[in-house]
Amino acid sequence: MKTIERTCAIAYSINLLGDKWSLLILRDVLIHKKTRFKEFIDSKEKIATNILANRLKFLVEEGFLELLDPDGFKKNKRYIGTDRALAALPIIIELYLFSIHSIKESVLNASQINIKKEILSDRKGFEENIKETYLNFVRKLKNS
């Protein structure tokens, strides 16, 4: 991805997070606690493997994800969100709120319906809960 001169915060943010795949990967990491390549491939948006590999590499290079590779084996490799990824959570939530009313509930699965209810009833509480549970999840991964 082309790096631009940092003269505008919005332009810089869009350069980092302006493609849908980066945001969807961060959503899957933070909200759905996905950590492995195969888990990302299985998302319903169906990202191509080459695009996923490129986006994961980019997100690691830019400090949004950290590689957790305890054994040095490719199949044990995990991607975990950093503080920078957690800082993007409000953006993900706001994008969600921007369009959730345009999506028929009949196409949402049970998890999506629960997330919708949680965000709409207490947006700030939802964000705080995601951060807390994610940090606990990462702590457990690192200690295992």
C-alpha positions as CSV (number, residue, x, y, z in Angstrom):
1,M,0.0,0.0,0.0
2,K,1.3,3.4,-0.9
3,T,2.5,5.5,2.0
4,I,1.5,9.2,2.0
5,E,3.1,12.1,3.6
6,R,1.5,12.8,7.0
7,T,0.0,16.2,6.4
8,C,-3.7,15.4,7.2
9,A,-4.9,13.1,9.9
10,I,-7.9,12.0,7.9
11,A,-5.9,11.1,4.8
12,Y,-3.4,9.3,7.0
13,S,-6.1,7.3,8.7
14,I,-7.7,6.4,5.4
15,N,-4.4,5.3,4.1
16,L,-4.1,2.9,7.0
17,L,-7.7,1.7,7.4
18,G,-9.5,2.8,4.2
19,D,-9.9,-0.5,2.6
20,K,-12.7,-2.8,3.7
21,W,-10.4,-5.8,4.4
22,S,-8.3,-4.1,7.0
23,L,-11.4,-3.1,9.0
24,L,-13.1,-6.5,8.6
25,I,-9.9,-8.2,9.8
26,L,-9.7,-5.9,12.8
27,R,-13.4,-6.5,13.5
28,D,-12.8,-10.3,13.4
29,V,-9.8,-10.0,15.7
30,L,-11.4,-7.7,18.3
31,I,-15.0,-8.6,18.3
32,H,-15.0,-12.3,17.2
33,K,-11.5,-13.1,18.6
34,K,-10.3,-14.7,15.5
35,T,-6.5,-15.3,15.5
36,R,-5.6,-17.8,12.8
37,F,-5.4,-17.4,9.0
38,K,-8.1,-20.2,8.5
39,E,-10.5,-18.4,10.8
40,F,-10.2,-15.2,8.7
41,I,-10.7,-17.2,5.5
42,D,-13.9,-18.7,6.9
43,S,-15.5,-15.2,7.5
44,K,-18.7,-14.8,5.5
45,E,-17.2,-12.0,3.4
46,K,-14.9,-14.5,1.7
47,I,-11.6,-12.7,1.4
48,A,-9.1,-14.2,-1.1
49,T,-6.1,-15.9,0.4
50,N,-3.6,-13.6,-1.3
51,I,-5.4,-10.5,-0.2
52,L,-5.7,-11.8,3.3
53,A,-2.0,-12.6,3.5
54,N,-1.2,-9.1,2.2
55,R,-3.5,-7.3,4.6
56,L,-2.3,-9.4,7.6
57,K,1.3,-8.5,6.7
58,F,0.4,-4.8,6.4
59,L,-1.5,-4.7,9.7
60,V,1.5,-6.3,11.4
61,E,3.9,-3.9,9.8
62,E,1.7,-0.9,10.8
63,G,1.4,-2.1,14.4
64,F,-2.3,-3.1,14.4
65,L,-1.5,-6.8,14.8
66,E,1.2,-8.7,16.6
67,L,2.3,-12.1,15.5
68,L,2.2,-14.8,18.2
69,D,4.1,-17.8,17.0
70,P,5.0,-19.8,20.1
71,D,6.4,-22.9,18.4
72,G,7.7,-21.4,15.2
73,F,5.3,-23.5,13.2
74,K,3.2,-21.9,10.5
75,K,0.0,-23.7,11.6
76,N,0.4,-22.4,15.2
77,K,0.8,-18.8,14.1
78,R,-1.7,-16.4,15.6
79,Y,-2.5,-12.8,15.0
80,I,-3.5,-10.7,18.0
81,G,-4.6,-7.1,18.2
82,T,-2.4,-4.4,19.7
83,D,-3.3,-1.2,21.5
84,R,-3.4,0.4,18.1
85,A,-6.0,-2.1,16.9
86,L,-8.1,-1.4,20.0
87,A,-7.8,2.3,19.2
88,A,-9.6,1.5,15.9
89,L,-12.5,-0.1,17.7
90,P,-14.6,3.1,17.9
91,I,-14.2,3.5,14.2
92,I,-15.5,0.0,13.6
93,I,-18.4,0.6,15.9
94,E,-19.4,3.9,14.3
95,L,-19.3,2.3,10.8
96,Y,-21.5,-0.4,12.2
97,L,-24.0,2.2,13.6
98,F,-23.9,4.1,10.4
99,S,-25.5,1.3,8.4
100,I,-27.1,-1.3,10.7
101,H,-30.6,0.1,10.1
102,S,-30.1,-0.6,6.4
103,I,-29.7,-4.3,6.9
104,K,-32.7,-6.6,7.3
105,E,-32.5,-8.5,10.5
106,S,-33.6,-11.6,8.7
107,V,-30.1,-11.9,7.1
108,L,-28.3,-11.6,10.4
109,N,-27.2,-14.6,12.4
110,A,-27.8,-14.9,16.2
111,S,-24.4,-13.4,17.0
112,Q,-25.0,-10.4,14.7
113,I,-28.4,-9.9,16.3
114,N,-26.9,-9.9,19.8
115,I,-24.2,-7.5,18.8
116,K,-26.8,-5.2,17.3
117,K,-28.9,-5.2,20.5
118,E,-25.8,-4.6,22.6
119,I,-24.5,-1.7,20.6
120,L,-27.9,0.0,20.2
121,S,-28.7,-0.4,23.9
122,D,-25.3,0.8,25.3
123,R,-22.7,1.8,22.7
124,K,-20.1,2.9,25.3
125,G,-20.7,-0.2,27.4
126,F,-20.3,-2.4,24.4
127,E,-17.0,-0.8,23.5
128,E,-15.7,-1.1,27.1
129,N,-16.8,-4.7,27.3
130,I,-15.1,-5.7,24.0
131,K,-11.8,-4.0,25.1
132,E,-11.9,-5.7,28.5
133,T,-12.8,-9.2,27.2
134,Y,-10.3,-8.9,24.4
135,L,-7.4,-7.9,26.7
136,N,-8.3,-10.9,28.9
137,F,-8.4,-13.2,25.9
138,V,-4.9,-12.0,24.7
139,R,-3.5,-12.4,28.2
140,K,-4.7,-16.0,28.3
141,L,-3.2,-16.7,24.8
142,K,0.2,-15.3,25.8
143,N,0.3,-17.3,29.0
144,S,-0.6,-20.6,27.4
